Amino acid sequence: MPDVVDGKRGGNTMKIIVDAMGGDNAPRELVRGALQAAGEHELEIVLVGQGETLLKVLEEDGIKSLPKGVEIAHAQQVITMQDNPATAFREKTDSSLTVALHLLRDGEGDAVVSAGSTGALLSAATLIVKRVKGIRRAALAPLVPNGQGGMILIDCGANVECTSEYLLQFAYLGSAYAERVLNRPEPRVGLLNIGTEATKGTPLYQETYGLLKAAGDAGRLHFVGNVEAREAVLGAVDVLVADGFSGNIMLKSIEGTALFLAGEVKKMFQKNAKSKLAYLGIKDGMTEFKKLLDYREVGGTALLGISKPVVKAHGSSDALAIRNAIYQAAALADSGMISDVAEGIGHMRLNGRQPSESENEKNY
């Protein structure tokens, strides 16, 4: 998990905008998590959603008035999982997600956190807040557990079909995030592949390997070559680059394996009185192991490539997950990573040409 910042940015208190109506447990867990974050660190919070509903949640928790630093921005509509993710934000212009992103675009906050529809968030962030000029596609970049404190997996589902230029940009985005937000100098960047040789993989991956190697040779990335999934999980890289199809399969495989192993370990220690007694000796270690695999400890997934910080929290997030997603968003806003990407965009374009505004908006 990124380090928690002190809530200040340029001498001003940081303001995080929360889509309070998005997600399976909205609005109650969203509100509770936001209030926890505001209370524990010097952060301002904007809760976006149906005002009366949000106030009712506060009253049910014994809170009669809005805490200091917390405000509500009313939005009557809610984007659901049944809505078309590509068009929902246009059809529901008064939705909590749409209003939250407009507030971010207009400078009314430093970052947005949403646990709502991933597709709707990606589409709306791309067309309302917009990508960093020159970035072809925004990418989902979760922090995945591995043998060296976790790795950034980029992309994990936002872009099923990619070009070598997309993957090159993902490498730069992931590297900048690892360095600036996770505080890892010269992060190791690997390309997910079926073998370590330069000739492995599809033509797309072979071409991408050449681009990443050239960037590494020029000293712009710390490229360590092709990396197999097994080695990545064991800690071979800080950033693992993949198209959204392969990355999503890897992410879900890791999640499934973790759940399977956790279940097997639990059954082993519940087997008999002797095993239950043995568990007491390693209880603290098991607690830390569970936290390592708990998505709530990270909070959310950064949507990299957007011109302002946007964090996607898990759809089933509880208050703990939302609190940590807010911390993650604050750390991203405080890091200066997006400015670094914008300044270095020339190295991320194959032809060096800046796209027009219409090119930035289409084919997201």
N, C-alpha and C positions, 0 to 999 in steps of 0.2 A: 504494500500500500504506500502511496506517496506520502512524504512527510506533511504533517498538518502545518499550515502557515498561521501566522498570528492575526490574520484577518485584515491586515493593512496592505494597501497597494498604492505606492506613490504618496504615502502619508494619509490617504483616505481609507475609510472603512470599506471593505469589499462587500459587494451586494450580489447574492446568488438568487436567481429566479428559479422557482420550483413549479413545475407543472403538477399541481396538487390533485388533479383529477385523473391522471394517467396511471395505469397499472392495476393489478388484481386486487390490491389492498388499499386502493384509494377511496376516500381521501384520508382516512384515519391514520394509517401508518406513515403516509407522506407528511402529514401535519406533525405528528409526533417526532419523526426523525428530523424534520426541519427545525423544530423548537429545541431539540437536543443540541443540534449543531450551533444554533444561535446562542444557546445558554453556556456552552462549554468553551466557545471561542468567540472572539470579537468579530462576528459576521452579521451583516444585515440580510434579511430574508424577505423575498416577495413571494407570497403564496398566490398562485394564479388558479382561479376556479370559481365555482358558484359560491358567492359570498355568504349567503345564509347557511349553506351546508357546512362550510368551513368554520363559521362561528359556532355552529351547533356542536361540531367535533370538539372545539375548545371548551365549550360549556360542559360537555359530558366528562371532560377530564378535569373539571373544576377550575377552569381558567375563564374568568369573567370579562377580561379585556385583553386586547392584543399586547403581548410582551414588548418591551422596548426593543426596537430594531426589527420588528416584524410587521409587515403590512400585507394587505390583501388587494390584489388586482382582480376585479370581477370579470369572469368569462362564463357565459351561460351554457355554452355547448361543450360536449365531450366527444372526442374521437375514440371510437371503439375498435376492437379487433375485427369487427364485421365491415367496417368502412374500407373503401378502396384506398390503400396507403399512398398511392401516387396522386390522388386528387382530393383527399379528405380535407386537407388544410385550406383548399380553395372553396370547397363546398360548405365547410363549417368555419367561416371566417371569425366567429366569436367563440371558437373552442379554446380550451385552456392551453393546448399546445401551440396553436397559432398565435394567440395573444402573447404567450411567453417569449416566443421567438421574435415577434415584432418589438417587444420591449428590449430584448438583447440587441437587435439590429439598431435600434434608436438610441442606444447608449444608456438605457435605464437600469442596467445591471452589468455585471462582469462575466457571468456565465449562466447557462441553463442546465438544469437537471430534469430529466423526464424518465418515468418508468413505463410510458405508454408504448404504442405501436412502433417497432423499430423502423419499419418501412415508411410510416408517416413522418417520423422524426427525421429520417434521412432525406426524404423528398422536401419537407418543409424547410429544414436547415439549409439545404442546397439552394433553394429558390428564394428564401426570405433573407437569411443571413448571408448566404452565398459563400462559395469556396474562396480560398486564397487565390488571387489572380495568377493563373498559370498552372494551378493544380487541376488535373483532368478529372479525378474522382475522389470523393471523400471515402474514407475507409474506417471500418470498425477495428479497434486495436485493444483487445482485452489483455490484462496482465494474467498470464497463465502460470501456475506453479511448475517449477522445475528444480533441478538440483543445485541451482545457484541463486536462489532468492526470487525466481520468477522471470519470465520473458514476455516481451510484447509480441503477440501474434497478429500480424497485419497482412492481409485482410481476413476476417473470419465470417464473411457472409454478405457484405454489402455489394460486392462486385463479383458475380459468378463468372462472367467472361471478362478477361483482361487482355491488355496489350503489354508489350515489354516496357513501354513508357509508364504505364500505370504501376507496374511492379517496381520499377526504378524509383518512382516517386514514393511508393509505400516504404521503401527502404530508407529514404531520407526522412520521411515523416516519423517512422518508428525510431530511428536513430536520434532524432531531435528530442522526441518525447522521453526516451530512456536517459538521455544525457541531462536534459533540463528539469524534468519532473521527478525522475527516479534517482537523480544524482549519480549517474554512472558515466564516468569519463571514458571516452573512446569505446562506446558500446559495440560489442561484437555482433555483426549482422550476417545472418546466414539465409540461404535460399532453400526452402523446403523442396526436397527432391527424393528420387528413389535410389540415389547413389551419390557418392562424393565426386566422381569424375566429371570434368567439364562437358563431356559428351552425353551425359545422362539426361533423361527426360524428353519432353516434347520439344519441337522446334521453338515454341514460345519460351520455354525454360532455358534452352540453350542460348537463345538470343539474349535473354535477360541476364544470364550468367556473364556474358561478355560485357554488357553494360555495367554491371555491378563490379566486375573485376577492374574495368577501366576507372571507375570511380574510386575504387580502393587503391589502385596504383597511383592515382593523382592525389591521394591523401585526403579525399573528401568523405570517405566512409571507411570504417574498419571492417572490410568484407572478409569473411573467413571461408567463403566458398559454399558449395552445395552441402546441405546437412540433412541427414535422414531423421525421421520423426523420433526414433529411439534416442539418438544422440541429443536431439534438441531437448527432450524431456529430462535427460540426465544432466543438462546444464551447459551444453556446448555453445550456446548463443544467448545474447541479451535481446536480440530482435530476430524474429523468424518471419521471412517474407513469403507470402503465398497468395494465389488467387483466392477469391472468396469461396469457391466450391471446395477446394482442397483444404483450406484453412478451417472451414466450418466442420468438415468431416473430422479433422484432427481435434478440434476443440471438443466436439461432442464425444469423440472416442476417449479423450482424457477424462471428461466429466463422468462418463459411464464407467470407466475403469476405476475411478476414484470411489464412486458409489458402491461398486461391486466389492472392492477391497475393504472398504469401511464396514460393509455388511458382514463379510466373512470374518473379519477381526472381531466384530461384536459377538458373532455366534461362537467363536473360539473361546472367548473369555467368559461366556455365559454357560459353557458346556457342563461344568460341575463346580463343586465348592472349592476345589483346589485351584482351578483356573480363575475363579472369581477372586480368590485371595491373591493370586499372582497379579491380577489387574491393579490392585491397590498400590503395588510397588512401582507401576509405570503410569499411574493415572495422570500425573502432570504432563508427562511426555505425550500421552494420547490426546490430552486437551490441546496441546500445541499442534499436534498432527491434524486434528480436526479443523483448527483455525486455518491451517495452511490450505485446506481444501474447501473452505467455506467462502462462497462468492460474496457473502455479506461483509467480510472483512476488507475486501477491496472496494466494494461499493458499486462500481459500474464500469462501463466501457467508454473510453474516449472516442469521440467521432472526429478523427483527424483529417485535416484538409479544409475544414470550415474556417472562415475568417475570424470567428470568435469562439470561445470555449463552449462546447456542448458535450454533455456526458449522458450516456444512456444507461439507466439503472435497470436491473433485472425486473421483468414483469411481475414477479412474485415478491418483490422487495418488501421487507418489514422496516420498522423504524431504524434499526441498526444499519441496514444496508443503505437507506436513504441518507442517514447521518454521514456515513463514510463516502457516499457518492458526492455529497456536498463538499466534504473536505477535499476530495479528488478534484472537483471542479475548481475549487479555490486555489489548489496547488497548480493546476494547469494555467489558470488566469494569471497567477503570480510569477510563473516561470519565464515568460518572455519567449516561449517556444514558437508561437505563431509568428512573431516578428522575425525570428531567425529564419523560418521557412520562407517567408515573403522576401527577405533579403537575398536568400540563396537560390531563388527559383530558377535562375539562369542555368544552374548545373543540373536541373531536374527536367529540362525540356530537350527533346532530341534535336529539334531544329532551331532552338533558340528564339523562336517567334512567340511573342505574347499573344494570347487568344483575345478575340473581341468579346464584348459583353454578351452578345448572343451565343457565342460558343461556350461561354462559361455557364449559361443557363440551360442549354439543351443536353439531352442524352445523359441525364444524371442517373 
